Amino acid sequence: MPSLGENACYLGYVAWCLRRKKGYLVGIAFIDEQTLFCARMGEQVCQMARYCRLHEPQTEQQGVETLALEWVQQHADEFSHDTVRQAFIQPALD
């Protein structure tokens, strides 16, 4: 997660890998629920940063904080504890 710097590190293993025209799409299985939650929080920060970059012309008018809150309102459910827990438990049920 380049947005978080080189010290961002979450233990896991490659669960699957798909070759794409421009690289690979990789699925990571994390070692425990807490690690998954931390990685998802990191992903959330990256997604907020991306959202703000996409709306840069509006950034001066709205402010970064406003855009971040707007993103949270639209996507917070995707990163809830219950959603993370389901993602961690689901592979065991398959």
N, CA, C and O atoms as CSV, one atom per row, in Angstrom:
chain,resi,resn,atom,element,x,y,z
A,1,MET,N,N,0.841,-1.170,0.000
A,1,MET,CA,C,0.000,0.000,0.000
A,1,MET,C,C,0.890,1.239,0.000
A,1,MET,O,O,1.218,1.776,1.058
A,2,PRO,N,N,1.272,1.681,-1.176
A,2,PRO,CA,C,2.204,2.814,-1.270
A,2,PRO,C,C,1.736,4.067,-0.528
A,2,PRO,O,O,2.561,4.825,-0.018
A,3,SER,N,N,0.437,4.290,-0.462
A,3,SER,CA,C,-0.070,5.487,0.226
A,3,SER,C,C,0.287,5.495,1.700
A,3,SER,O,O,0.384,6.558,2.314
A,4,LEU,N,N,0.485,4.313,2.272
A,4,LEU,CA,C,0.777,4.207,3.703
A,4,LEU,C,C,2.268,4.176,3.994
A,4,LEU,O,O,2.672,4.203,5.156
A,5,GLY,N,N,3.087,4.118,2.957
A,5,GLY,CA,C,4.533,4.091,3.140
A,5,GLY,C,C,5.066,2.671,3.157
A,5,GLY,O,O,4.311,1.700,3.196
A,6,GLU,N,N,6.372,2.577,3.127
A,6,GLU,CA,C,7.018,1.267,3.025
A,6,GLU,C,C,6.947,0.437,4.307
A,6,GLU,O,O,7.245,-0.757,4.283
A,7,ASN,N,N,6.560,1.049,5.414
A,7,ASN,CA,C,6.475,0.309,6.674
A,7,ASN,C,C,5.141,-0.397,6.869
A,7,ASN,O,O,4.978,-1.141,7.836
A,8,ALA,N,N,4.182,-0.180,5.968
A,8,ALA,CA,C,2.896,-0.876,6.060
A,8,ALA,C,C,3.122,-2.336,5.692
A,8,ALA,O,O,3.547,-2.647,4.579
A,9,CYS,N,N,2.839,-3.211,6.618
A,9,CYS,CA,C,3.111,-4.633,6.411
A,9,CYS,C,C,2.043,-5.449,7.130
A,9,CYS,O,O,1.790,-5.256,8.319
A,10,TYR,N,N,1.416,-6.370,6.382
A,10,TYR,CA,C,0.373,-7.219,6.955
A,10,TYR,C,C,0.683,-8.661,6.584
A,10,TYR,O,O,0.804,-8.981,5.402
A,11,LEU,N,N,0.811,-9.524,7.566
A,11,LEU,CA,C,1.159,-10.918,7.300
A,11,LEU,C,C,0.001,-11.676,6.668
A,11,LEU,O,O,-1.141,-11.587,7.118
A,12,GLY,N,N,0.315,-12.416,5.624
A,12,GLY,CA,C,-0.677,-13.219,4.924
A,12,GLY,C,C,0.015,-14.042,3.860
A,12,GLY,O,O,1.243,-14.067,3.784
A,13,TYR,N,N,-0.764,-14.708,3.050
A,13,TYR,CA,C,-0.198,-15.477,1.950
A,13,TYR,C,C,-1.073,-15.314,0.713
A,13,TYR,O,O,-2.248,-14.960,0.805
A,14,VAL,N,N,-0.482,-15.578,-0.433
A,14,VAL,CA,C,-1.213,-15.459,-1.690
A,14,VAL,C,C,-2.183,-16.627,-1.786
A,14,VAL,O,O,-1.766,-17.784,-1.832
A,15,ALA,N,N,-3.469,-16.325,-1.815
A,15,ALA,CA,C,-4.510,-17.354,-1.871
A,15,ALA,C,C,-4.852,-17.714,-3.313
A,15,ALA,O,O,-5.200,-18.856,-3.610
A,16,TRP,N,N,-4.751,-16.727,-4.209
A,16,TRP,CA,C,-5.001,-16.948,-5.627
A,16,TRP,C,C,-4.358,-15.825,-6.423
A,16,TRP,O,O,-4.046,-14.762,-5.887
A,17,CYS,N,N,-4.165,-16.079,-7.714
A,17,CYS,CA,C,-3.520,-15.111,-8.580
A,17,CYS,C,C,-4.076,-15.274,-9.994
A,17,CYS,O,O,-4.112,-16.383,-10.526
A,18,LEU,N,N,-4.508,-14.170,-10.597
A,18,LEU,CA,C,-5.025,-14.182,-11.961
A,18,LEU,C,C,-4.184,-13.259,-12.828
A,18,LEU,O,O,-3.942,-12.106,-12.471
A,19,ARG,N,N,-3.744,-13.769,-13.960
A,19,ARG,CA,C,-2.974,-12.948,-14.883
A,19,ARG,C,C,-3.929,-12.023,-15.645
A,19,ARG,O,O,-4.981,-12.455,-16.117
A,20,ARG,N,N,-3.554,-10.770,-15.756
A,20,ARG,CA,C,-4.315,-9.764,-16.491
A,20,ARG,C,C,-3.430,-9.188,-17.592
A,20,ARG,O,O,-2.225,-9.441,-17.618
A,21,LYS,N,N,-4.015,-8.424,-18.489
A,21,LYS,CA,C,-3.241,-7.808,-19.575
A,21,LYS,C,C,-2.124,-6.930,-19.040
A,21,LYS,O,O,-1.026,-6.904,-19.596
A,22,LYS,N,N,-2.401,-6.217,-17.968
A,22,LYS,CA,C,-1.415,-5.297,-17.389
A,22,LYS,C,C,-1.014,-5.733,-15.990
A,22,LYS,O,O,-1.130,-4.951,-15.047
A,23,GLY,N,N,-0.551,-6.950,-15.839
A,23,GLY,CA,C,-0.083,-7.410,-14.540
A,23,GLY,C,C,-0.911,-8.556,-13.995
A,23,GLY,O,O,-1.382,-9.411,-14.745
A,24,TYR,N,N,-1.081,-8.565,-12.693
A,24,TYR,CA,C,-1.778,-9.650,-12.006
A,24,TYR,C,C,-2.776,-9.096,-11.000
A,24,TYR,O,O,-2.604,-8.002,-10.463
A,25,LEU,N,N,-3.807,-9.869,-10.763
A,25,LEU,CA,C,-4.765,-9.597,-9.697
A,25,LEU,C,C,-4.518,-10.676,-8.646
A,25,LEU,O,O,-4.617,-11.867,-8.941
A,26,VAL,N,N,-4.201,-10.265,-7.436
A,26,VAL,CA,C,-3.779,-11.204,-6.397
A,26,VAL,C,C,-4.733,-11.135,-5.210
A,26,VAL,O,O,-5.095,-10.049,-4.758
A,27,GLY,N,N,-5.136,-12.298,-4.709
A,27,GLY,CA,C,-5.949,-12.388,-3.506
A,27,GLY,C,C,-5.077,-12.798,-2.334
A,27,GLY,O,O,-4.343,-13.783,-2.414
A,28,ILE,N,N,-5.155,-12.053,-1.257
A,28,ILE,CA,C,-4.334,-12.325,-0.071
A,28,ILE,C,C,-5.215,-12.881,1.043
A,28,ILE,O,O,-6.274,-12.328,1.337
A,29,ALA,N,N,-4.781,-13.957,1.650
A,29,ALA,CA,C,-5.437,-14.504,2.845
A,29,ALA,C,C,-4.581,-14.080,4.043
A,29,ALA,O,O,-3.402,-14.423,4.130
A,30,PHE,N,N,-5.182,-13.343,4.948
A,30,PHE,CA,C,-4.436,-12.857,6.105
A,30,PHE,C,C,-4.458,-13.894,7.214
A,30,PHE,O,O,-5.317,-14.774,7.248
A,31,ILE,N,N,-3.491,-13.772,8.124
A,31,ILE,CA,C,-3.276,-14.831,9.117
A,31,ILE,C,C,-4.319,-14.866,10.227
A,31,ILE,O,O,-4.533,-15.911,10.842
A,32,ASP,N,N,-4.967,-13.737,10.489
A,32,ASP,CA,C,-6.008,-13.712,11.521
A,32,ASP,C,C,-6.948,-12.534,11.283
A,32,ASP,O,O,-6.696,-11.687,10.425
A,33,GLU,N,N,-8.013,-12.493,12.037
A,33,GLU,CA,C,-9.038,-11.473,11.855
A,33,GLU,C,C,-8.502,-10.070,12.120
A,33,GLU,O,O,-8.870,-9.132,11.412
A,34,GLN,N,N,-7.649,-9.907,13.113
A,34,GLN,CA,C,-7.091,-8.585,13.436
A,34,GLN,C,C,-6.220,-8.071,12.294
A,34,GLN,O,O,-6.280,-6.889,11.956
A,35,THR,N,N,-5.417,-8.940,11.702
A,35,THR,CA,C,-4.572,-8.542,10.573
A,35,THR,C,C,-5.435,-8.147,9.383
A,35,THR,O,O,-5.152,-7.157,8.708
A,36,LEU,N,N,-6.484,-8.915,9.124
A,36,LEU,CA,C,-7.420,-8.588,8.050
A,36,LEU,C,C,-8.048,-7.223,8.299
A,36,LEU,O,O,-8.141,-6.408,7.382
A,37,PHE,N,N,-8.480,-6.968,9.529
A,37,PHE,CA,C,-9.098,-5.692,9.863
A,37,PHE,C,C,-8.116,-4.540,9.632
A,37,PHE,O,O,-8.493,-3.514,9.065
A,38,CYS,N,N,-6.868,-4.699,10.064
A,38,CYS,CA,C,-5.858,-3.652,9.871
A,38,CYS,C,C,-5.592,-3.404,8.391
A,38,CYS,O,O,-5.472,-2.256,7.964
A,39,ALA,N,N,-5.501,-4.469,7.613
A,39,ALA,CA,C,-5.273,-4.322,6.180
A,39,ALA,C,C,-6.455,-3.614,5.519
A,39,ALA,O,O,-6.265,-2.783,4.631
A,40,ARG,N,N,-7.657,-3.937,5.946
A,40,ARG,CA,C,-8.838,-3.284,5.377
A,40,ARG,C,C,-8.879,-1.800,5.765
A,40,ARG,O,O,-9.302,-0.963,4.967
A,41,MET,N,N,-8.447,-1.479,6.962
A,41,MET,CA,C,-8.377,-0.071,7.357
A,41,MET,C,C,-7.354,0.659,6.492
A,41,MET,O,O,-7.586,1.794,6.075
A,42,GLY,N,N,-6.229,0.011,6.223
A,42,GLY,CA,C,-5.234,0.588,5.324
A,42,GLY,C,C,-5.805,0.796,3.935
A,42,GLY,O,O,-5.575,1.829,3.306
A,43,GLU,N,N,-6.553,-0.194,3.458
A,43,GLU,CA,C,-7.202,-0.075,2.155
A,43,GLU,C,C,-8.172,1.101,2.148
A,43,GLU,O,O,-8.266,1.830,1.161
A,44,GLN,N,N,-8.884,1.279,3.241
A,44,GLN,CA,C,-9.845,2.371,3.340
A,44,GLN,C,C,-9.131,3.724,3.217
A,44,GLN,O,O,-9.622,4.622,2.533
A,45,VAL,N,N,-7.989,3.868,3.868
A,45,VAL,CA,C,-7.212,5.114,3.777
A,45,VAL,C,C,-6.785,5.355,2.331
A,45,VAL,O,O,-6.867,6.477,1.830
A,46,CYS,N,N,-6.326,4.292,1.664
A,46,CYS,CA,C,-5.911,4.414,0.259
A,46,CYS,C,C,-7.086,4.798,-0.635
A,46,CYS,O,O,-6.936,5.624,-1.536
A,47,GLN,N,N,-8.250,4.205,-0.392
A,47,GLN,CA,C,-9.429,4.519,-1.192
A,47,GLN,C,C,-9.877,5.970,-0.972
A,47,GLN,O,O,-10.309,6.634,-1.915
A,48,MET,N,N,-9.775,6.458,0.260
A,48,MET,CA,C,-10.116,7.854,0.532
A,48,MET,C,C,-9.169,8.790,-0.205
A,48,MET,O,O,-9.604,9.783,-0.789
A,49,ALA,N,N,-7.883,8.480,-0.181
A,49,ALA,CA,C,-6.891,9.305,-0.880
A,49,ALA,C,C,-7.179,9.326,-2.378
A,49,ALA,O,O,-7.087,10.376,-3.014
A,50,ARG,N,N,-7.525,8.172,-2.939
A,50,ARG,CA,C,-7.860,8.085,-4.366
A,50,ARG,C,C,-9.105,8.921,-4.676
A,50,ARG,O,O,-9.136,9.651,-5.666
A,51,TYR,N,N,-10.113,8.813,-3.838
A,51,TYR,CA,C,-11.351,9.571,-4.014
A,51,TYR,C,C,-11.054,11.068,-4.023
A,51,TYR,O,O,-11.594,11.807,-4.846
A,52,CYS,N,N,-10.209,11.505,-3.123
A,52,CYS,CA,C,-9.860,12.930,-3.058
A,52,CYS,C,C,-9.089,13.362,-4.304
A,52,CYS,O,O,-9.313,14.457,-4.820
A,53,ARG,N,N,-8.179,12.507,-4.795
A,53,ARG,CA,C,-7.440,12.836,-6.022
A,53,ARG,C,C,-8.388,12.958,-7.216
A,53,ARG,O,O,-8.215,13.836,-8.061
A,54,LEU,N,N,-9.394,12.074,-7.287
A,54,LEU,CA,C,-10.352,12.124,-8.389
A,54,LEU,C,C,-11.205,13.388,-8.363
A,54,LEU,O,O,-11.725,13.821,-9.391
A,55,HIS,N,N,-11.340,13.968,-7.187
A,55,HIS,CA,C,-12.163,15.167,-7.029
A,55,HIS,C,C,-11.308,16.405,-6.755
A,55,HIS,O,O,-11.775,17.363,-6.138
A,56,GLU,N,N,-10.062,16.380,-7.214
A,56,GLU,CA,C,-9.151,17.493,-6.942
A,56,GLU,C,C,-9.688,18.865,-7.342
A,56,GLU,O,O,-9.494,19.827,-6.599
A,57,PRO,N,N,-10.360,18.991,-8.494
A,57,PRO,CA,C,-10.879,20.325,-8.813
A,57,PRO,C,C,-11.832,20.865,-7.741
A,57,PRO,O,O,-11.941,22.076,-7.551
A,58,GLN,N,N,-12.516,19.960,-7.048
A,58,GLN,CA,C,-13.456,20.378,-6.001
A,58,GLN,C,C,-12.770,20.538,-4.645
A,58,GLN,O,O,-13.337,21.126,-3.724
A,59,THR,N,N,-11.540,20.011,-4.524
A,59,THR,CA,C,-10.858,19.982,-3.230
A,59,THR,C,C,-10.724,21.372,-2.630
A,59,THR,O,O,-10.950,21.556,-1.434
A,60,GLU,N,N,-10.359,22.355,-3.450
A,60,GLU,CA,C,-10.197,23.707,-2.917
A,60,GLU,C,C,-11.508,24.249,-2.382
A,60,GLU,O,O,-11.535,24.945,-1.367
A,61,GLN,N,N,-12.596,23.927,-3.069
A,61,GLN,CA,C,-13.899,24.428,-2.634
A,61,GLN,C,C,-14.411,23.669,-1.413
A,61,GLN,O,O,-14.885,24.280,-0.455
A,62,GLN,N,N,-14.318,22.343,-1.444
A,62,GLN,CA,C,-14.900,21.524,-0.379
A,62,GLN,C,C,-13.927,21.229,0.752
A,62,GLN,O,O,-14.341,21.130,1.907
A,63,GLY,N,N,-12.671,21.089,0.451
A,63,GLY,CA,C,-11.692,20.692,1.445
A,63,GLY,C,C,-11.556,19.179,1.490
A,63,GLY,O,O,-12.520,18.453,1.246
A,64,VAL,N,N,-10.370,18.713,1.798
A,64,VAL,CA,C,-10.080,17.285,1.839
A,64,VAL,C,C,-10.920,16.585,2.895
A,64,VAL,O,O,-11.393,15.471,2.670
A,65,GLU,N,N,-11.110,17.221,4.043
A,65,GLU,CA,C,-11.887,16.602,5.110
A,65,GLU,C,C,-13.328,16.339,4.664
A,65,GLU,O,O,-13.902,15.295,4.975
A,66,THR,N,N,-13.897,17.285,3.942
A,66,THR,CA,C,-15.268,17.124,3.456
A,66,THR,C,C,-15.357,15.962,2.477
A,66,THR,O,O,-16.284,15.154,2.540
A,67,LEU,N,N,-14.379,15.884,1.565
A,67,LEU,CA,C,-14.367,14.775,0.611
A,67,LEU,C,C,-14.183,13.437,1.317
A,67,LEU,O,O,-14.822,12.453,0.944
A,68,ALA,N,N,-13.326,13.385,2.323
A,68,ALA,CA,C,-13.112,12.146,3.073
A,68,ALA,C,C,-14.402,11.725,3.777
A,68,ALA,O,O,-14.754,10.545,3.768
A,69,LEU,N,N,-15.102,12.674,4.383
A,69,LEU,CA,C,-16.376,12.358,5.043
A,69,LEU,C,C,-17.421,11.882,4.039
A,69,LEU,O,O,-18.213,10.986,4.333
A,70,GLU,N,N,-17.417,12.488,2.856
A,70,GLU,CA,C,-18.329,12.063,1.793
A,70,GLU,C,C,-18.043,10.611,1.399
A,70,GLU,O,O,-18.966,9.819,1.210
A,71,TRP,N,N,-16.749,10.270,1.275
A,71,TRP,CA,C,-16.363,8.899,0.933
A,71,TRP,C,C,-16.816,7.938,2.025
A,71,TRP,O,O,-17.350,6.871,1.725
A,72,VAL,N,N,-16.610,8.302,3.282
A,72,VAL,CA,C,-17.007,7.451,4.406
A,72,VAL,C,C,-18.509,7.188,4.367
A,72,VAL,O,O,-18.945,6.055,4.569
A,73,GLN,N,N,-19.294,8.216,4.111
A,73,GLN,CA,C,-20.745,8.043,4.047
A,73,GLN,C,C,-21.146,7.064,2.948
A,73,GLN,O,O,-22.108,6.312,3.103
A,74,GLN,N,N,-20.413,7.072,1.845
A,74,GLN,CA,C,-20.742,6.203,0.712
A,74,GLN,C,C,-20.228,4.777,0.876
A,74,GLN,O,O,-20.829,3.841,0.349
A,75,HIS,N,N,-19.112,4.597,1.608
A,75,HIS,CA,C,-18.442,3.294,1.605
A,75,HIS,C,C,-18.174,2.674,2.972
A,75,HIS,O,O,-17.605,1.584,3.036
A,76,ALA,N,N,-18.553,3.309,4.042
A,76,ALA,CA,C,-18.215,2.810,5.387
A,76,ALA,C,C,-18.723,1.389,5.629
A,76,ALA,O,O,-18.043,0.595,6.278
A,77,ASP,N,N,-19.901,1.061,5.120
A,77,ASP,CA,C,-20.463,-0.275,5.336
A,77,ASP,C,C,-19.569,-1.374,4.766
A,77,ASP,O,O,-19.531,-2.482,5.302
A,78,GLU,N,N,-18.851,-1.074,3.683
A,78,GLU,CA,C,-17.956,-2.059,3.072
A,78,GLU,C,C,-16.788,-2.409,3.990
A,78,GLU,O,O,-16.153,-3.448,3.815
A,79,PHE,N,N,-16.503,-1.550,4.962
A,79,PHE,CA,C,-15.354,-1.744,5.839
A,79,PHE,C,C,-15.758,-1.941,7.294
A,79,PHE,O,O,-14.923,-1.805,8.188
A,80,SER,N,N,-17.008,-2.254,7.539
A,80,SER,CA,C,-17.470,-2.450,8.910
A,80,SER,C,C,-16.853,-3.720,9.503
A,80,SER,O,O,-16.362,-4.585,8.777
A,81,HIS,N,N,-16.887,-3.812,10.817
A,81,HIS,CA,C,-16.350,-4.996,11.499
A,81,HIS,C,C,-17.076,-6.262,11.037
A,81,HIS,O,O,-16.444,-7.298,10.831
A,82,ASP,N,N,-18.388,-6.183,10.876
A,82,ASP,CA,C,-19.153,-7.353,10.438
A,82,ASP,C,C,-18.752,-7.792,9.034
A,82,ASP,O,O,-18.652,-8.989,8.765
A,83,THR,N,N,-18.521,-6.836,8.137
A,83,THR,CA,C,-18.104,-7.169,6.779
A,83,THR,C,C,-16.730,-7.833,6.785
A,83,THR,O,O,-16.502,-8.813,6.075
A,84,VAL,N,N,-15.822,-7.295,7.587
A,84,VAL,CA,C,-14.481,-7.885,7.693
A,84,VAL,C,C,-14.579,-9.283,8.285
A,84,VAL,O,O,-13.912,-10.202,7.811
A,85,ARG,N,N,-15.395,-9.453,9.303
A,85,ARG,CA,C,-15.556,-10.767,9.931
A,85,ARG,C,C,-16.113,-11.777,8.928
A,85,ARG,O,O,-15.652,-12.917,8.881
A,86,GLN,N,N,-17.097,-11.371,8.127
A,86,GLN,CA,C,-17.653,-12.265,7.109
A,86,GLN,C,C,-16.592,-12.657,6.090
A,86,GLN,O,O,-16.517,-13.815,5.680
A,87,ALA,N,N,-15.774,-11.696,5.682
A,87,ALA,CA,C,-14.717,-11.984,4.710
A,87,ALA,C,C,-13.702,-12.973,5.280
A,87,ALA,O,O,-13.151,-13.792,4.544
A,88,PHE,N,N,-13.454,-12.898,6.593
A,88,PHE,CA,C,-12.491,-13.798,7.230
A,88,PHE,C,C,-13.068,-15.196,7.405
A,88,PHE,O,O,-12.355,-16.186,7.245
A,89,ILE,N,N,-14.338,-15.282,7.728
A,89,ILE,CA,C,-14.985,-16.566,8.011
A,89,ILE,C,C,-15.426,-17.274,6.727
A,89,ILE,O,O,-15.396,-18.503,6.671
A,90,GLN,N,N,-15.829,-16.537,5.710
A,90,GLN,CA,C,-16.409,-17.111,4.497
A,90,GLN,C,C,-15.567,-18.227,3.863
A,90,GLN,O,O,-16.137,-19.267,3.529
A,91,PRO,N,N,-14.231,-18.076,3.673
A,91,PRO,CA,C,-13.481,-19.169,3.046
A,91,PRO,C,C,-13.552,-20.491,3.801
A,91,PRO,O,O,-13.476,-21.560,3.196
A,92,ALA,N,N,-13.698,-20.419,5.115
A,92,ALA,CA,C,-13.797,-21.642,5.912
A,92,ALA,C,C,-15.125,-22.380,5.653
A,92,ALA,O,O,-15.220,-23.596,5.818
A,93,LEU,N,N,-16.141,-21.609,5.242
A,93,LEU,CA,C,-17.450,-22.206,5.000
A,93,LEU,C,C,-17.581,-22.806,3.610
A,93,LEU,O,O,-18.442,-23.656,3.380
A,94,ASP,N,N,-16.736,-22.375,2.683
A,94,ASP,CA,C,-16.817,-22.860,1.297
A,94,ASP,C,C,-16.302,-24.262,1.155
A,94,ASP,O,O,-16.303,-24.811,0.053
